[in-house]
């Protein structure tokens, strides 16, 4: 009498199930994982771009406002902490390291915001062409950072949803057992929007309330903004 091997039957059943699911997203997990890695690489790229601008920015400000040592030192130290971090795709699998990365980047954003407030005290600095160029590049980079962060969050949400819902959950358990949900930025939607830093003195902030994500740089007292 023919005896059925239970293990073999399970393997055949699993194989047939996978074939059936072939048209239902069997490659979604690795595809979405690659999308997350690409989005993360862009986040890193834009943060590096910002870090590369800071030395020239600090030197330019120092030439006109060398007495503002405390603020300049805060920027330099914050950039140093960011630069010393070991950033790689593996960081996405380490929630503690990811949180440290986000914390250090937020500290640098805060230090840059305070530096921009200090700039308001020095009209000659504000009219310096080198500073204006660097300031424009920094604004553009902050906007790119915001876009890169949003794209990363969207990619992670898609990937994590695939791992937590059926049939993606089943497929991952069989074919991609090492796949794990990835961390996202803890910032709120408002904080993920890069502020528009406005240096134009004739903007009528008093006549019309500025949007929440606009920093009024025409005032000497400016709220600290994090990204």
MOSULLIN-V740539 format. One record per residue. RES is the residue in one letter. NEAR is the number of other C-alpha atoms within 10 Angstrom. Layout:
<<RES & NEAR> <RES & NEAR>>
//
This chain:
<<X & 3> <X & 4> <X & 5> <X & 8> <X & 8> <X & 9> <X & 9> <X & 10> <X & 11> <X & 11> <X & 11> <X & 12> <X & 12> <X & 13> <X & 12> <X & 12> <X & 12> <X & 17> <X & 12> <X & 11> <X & 16> <X & 12> <X & 9> <X & 13> <X & 13> <X & 19> <X & 15> <X & 17> <X & 22> <X & 14> <X & 12> <X & 18> <X & 20> <X & 14> <X & 19> <X & 24> <X & 18> <X & 16> <X & 21> <X & 21> <X & 17> <X & 19> <X & 21> <X & 17> <X & 15> <X & 20> <X & 19> <X & 16> <X & 17> <X & 22> <X & 20> <X & 13> <X & 15> <X & 17> <X & 13> <X & 13> <X & 20> <X & 20> <X & 14> <X & 17> <X & 22> <X & 15> <X & 10> <X & 16> <X & 18> <X & 13> <X & 10> <X & 14> <X & 11> <X & 11> <X & 18> <X & 23> <X & 13> <X & 18> <X & 23> <X & 18> <X & 14> <X & 21> <X & 24> <X & 14> <X & 14> <X & 22> <X & 16> <X & 8> <X & 12> <X & 10> <X & 15> <X & 11> <X & 12> <X & 11> <X & 16> <X & 20> <X & 14> <X & 12> <X & 13> <X & 12> <X & 16> <X & 18> <X & 17> <X & 13> <X & 17> <X & 18> <X & 14> <X & 18> <X & 21> <X & 18> <X & 20> <X & 25> <X & 21> <X & 18> <X & 23> <X & 26> <X & 21> <X & 19> <X & 20> <X & 18> <X & 20> <X & 18> <X & 19> <X & 17> <X & 13> <X & 12> <X & 10> <X & 12> <X & 19> <X & 18> <X & 10> <X & 13> <X & 11> <X & 15> <X & 19> <X & 15> <X & 11> <X & 16> <X & 18> <X & 13> <X & 15> <X & 20> <X & 17> <X & 14> <X & 20> <X & 23> <X & 18> <X & 20> <X & 25> <X & 19> <X & 18> <X & 22> <X & 24> <X & 19> <X & 19> <X & 23> <X & 20> <X & 15> <X & 23> <X & 24> <X & 18> <X & 17> <X & 25> <X & 20> <X & 14> <X & 21> <X & 22> <X & 14> <X & 10> <X & 11> <X & 14> <X & 22> <X & 17> <X & 18> <X & 23> <X & 22> <X & 12> <X & 12> <X & 13> <X & 14> <X & 11> <X & 8> <X & 16> <X & 15> <X & 16> <X & 19> <X & 18> <X & 19> <X & 15> <X & 12> <X & 14> <X & 9> <X & 10> <X & 12> <X & 14> <X & 20> <X & 21> <X & 21> <X & 21> <X & 17> <X & 18> <X & 13> <X & 17> <X & 10> <X & 11> <X & 7> <X & 14> <X & 12> <X & 13> <X & 7> <X & 7> <X & 8> <X & 9> <X & 13> <X & 11> <X & 10> <X & 15> <X & 15> <X & 20> <X & 23> <X & 22> <X & 17> <X & 14> <X & 12> <X & 11> <X & 14> <X & 13> <X & 13> <X & 18> <X & 20> <X & 22>>
//
